[in-house]
Amino acid sequence: MPNKSSYADFMTDWERLLQAVNNNGNTLPNMVDPVTALTNVLTEIRSITARQDYHRAGLRGETRRLRELLTEGRDNALRIRSAIRSHLGPRQEKLAEFRIPVLGRNRPVSTQPVPPVPPPEPTE
């Protein structure tokens, strides 16, 4: 997941996550509480940004609340992604739909012992 720095980046990511969860609701565990919490955060962020556009003079309080909501939203998105990863497993390609990194295949471990390295011969 790339670094996000703007409100729009977070909102787009969370909207996509919620859409993916809604599209796959029948295959995922019950995530009503974190999904509802993230939806509420998105709704409040939209409301605050609309008020910010309207009231440029009083941004400090709204900006502080917006930062709090971003932290809360990150936590909720993390809970949702963790529940999805836990439910599907860390190696399922389906994780990519939720923008969750997929672990690669296990590589075979060599069972042959490594031969010892002979000590260097002294030079005279």
C-alpha positions as CSV (number, residue, x, y, z in Angstrom):
1,M,0.0,0.0,0.0
2,P,1.6,3.3,-1.1
3,N,2.1,6.2,1.2
4,K,-1.0,8.4,1.4
5,S,-0.8,12.0,2.3
6,S,-4.0,13.8,1.3
7,Y,-7.5,13.4,2.6
8,A,-8.6,12.4,-0.9
9,D,-6.1,9.6,-1.0
10,F,-7.4,8.2,2.3
11,M,-11.0,8.6,1.3
12,T,-10.6,7.0,-2.1
13,D,-8.7,4.0,-0.5
14,W,-11.4,3.6,2.2
15,E,-14.3,3.9,-0.3
16,R,-12.6,1.2,-2.5
17,L,-12.1,-1.0,0.6
18,L,-15.8,-0.6,1.6
19,Q,-16.9,-1.4,-1.9
20,A,-14.7,-4.5,-2.0
21,V,-16.1,-5.6,1.3
22,N,-19.7,-5.0,0.1
23,N,-19.0,-7.0,-3.1
24,N,-17.6,-9.9,-1.1
25,G,-19.9,-9.8,1.9
26,N,-21.0,-13.4,1.6
27,T,-17.4,-14.8,1.7
28,L,-16.1,-12.6,4.6
29,P,-16.7,-12.8,8.3
30,N,-19.2,-10.5,10.0
31,M,-17.5,-7.0,9.9
32,V,-20.6,-4.8,10.5
33,D,-19.1,-2.8,13.3
34,P,-15.8,-1.8,11.7
35,V,-17.5,-1.2,8.3
36,T,-20.1,1.0,10.0
37,A,-17.5,2.9,11.9
38,L,-15.4,3.5,8.7
39,T,-18.6,4.6,6.9
40,N,-19.4,7.0,9.7
41,V,-15.8,8.4,9.5
42,L,-16.1,8.9,5.8
43,T,-19.5,10.7,6.2
44,E,-18.1,13.0,8.9
45,I,-15.0,13.7,6.8
46,R,-17.2,14.7,3.8
47,S,-19.2,17.0,6.1
48,I,-16.2,18.6,7.6
49,T,-14.5,19.2,4.3
50,A,-17.7,20.8,3.0
51,R,-17.8,23.1,6.0
52,Q,-14.1,23.9,5.5
53,D,-14.8,25.0,2.0
54,Y,-17.6,27.2,3.3
55,H,-15.8,28.6,6.4
56,R,-12.2,29.2,5.6
57,A,-11.8,31.4,8.7
58,G,-12.5,28.7,11.3
59,L,-10.3,25.9,10.0
60,R,-8.3,25.1,13.2
61,G,-11.0,23.2,15.1
62,E,-12.2,21.4,12.0
63,T,-8.7,20.5,11.0
64,R,-7.9,19.1,14.4
65,R,-11.1,17.0,14.3
66,L,-10.2,15.9,10.7
67,R,-6.8,14.6,12.0
68,E,-8.5,12.7,14.8
69,L,-10.9,11.2,12.2
70,L,-8.0,10.2,9.9
71,T,-6.4,8.3,12.8
72,E,-9.7,6.6,13.7
73,G,-10.3,5.8,10.0
74,R,-6.8,4.3,9.7
75,D,-7.5,2.1,12.7
76,N,-10.8,1.0,11.4
77,A,-9.4,0.2,7.9
78,L,-6.5,-1.7,9.6
79,R,-9.1,-3.8,11.6
80,I,-11.1,-4.6,8.4
81,R,-7.9,-5.6,6.5
82,S,-6.7,-7.7,9.4
83,A,-10.0,-9.5,9.6
84,I,-10.0,-10.1,5.9
85,R,-6.4,-11.3,5.9
86,S,-7.2,-13.6,8.9
87,H,-10.2,-15.0,7.2
88,L,-8.8,-15.6,3.7
89,G,-5.2,-16.3,4.7
90,P,-2.0,-14.4,3.9
91,R,-1.3,-16.1,0.5
92,Q,-4.7,-15.7,-1.2
93,E,-4.7,-13.7,-4.4
94,K,-8.2,-12.4,-3.4
95,L,-6.3,-10.1,-0.9
96,A,-5.2,-7.9,-3.8
97,E,-8.8,-6.8,-4.3
98,F,-8.7,-5.3,-0.8
99,R,-5.3,-3.7,-1.4
100,I,-3.7,-6.1,1.0
101,P,-0.2,-7.4,0.1
102,V,-0.2,-11.1,-0.7
103,L,2.7,-13.2,0.6
104,G,4.7,-15.1,-2.0
105,R,5.0,-18.9,-2.3
106,N,7.1,-20.8,0.2
107,R,10.4,-21.7,-1.3
108,P,11.7,-25.2,-0.8
109,V,14.3,-25.5,1.9
110,S,17.4,-27.6,1.0
111,T,17.7,-30.7,3.1
112,Q,21.3,-31.4,2.0
113,P,24.0,-30.4,4.6
114,V,26.4,-27.7,3.6
115,P,30.0,-29.2,3.3
116,P,32.5,-27.7,5.7
117,V,35.0,-25.3,4.2
118,P,38.6,-26.6,4.6
119,P,41.0,-24.3,6.5
120,P,43.5,-22.3,4.3
121,E,46.9,-23.8,3.9
122,P,49.7,-21.9,5.6
123,T,52.0,-20.0,3.2
124,E,55.7,-19.8,3.9
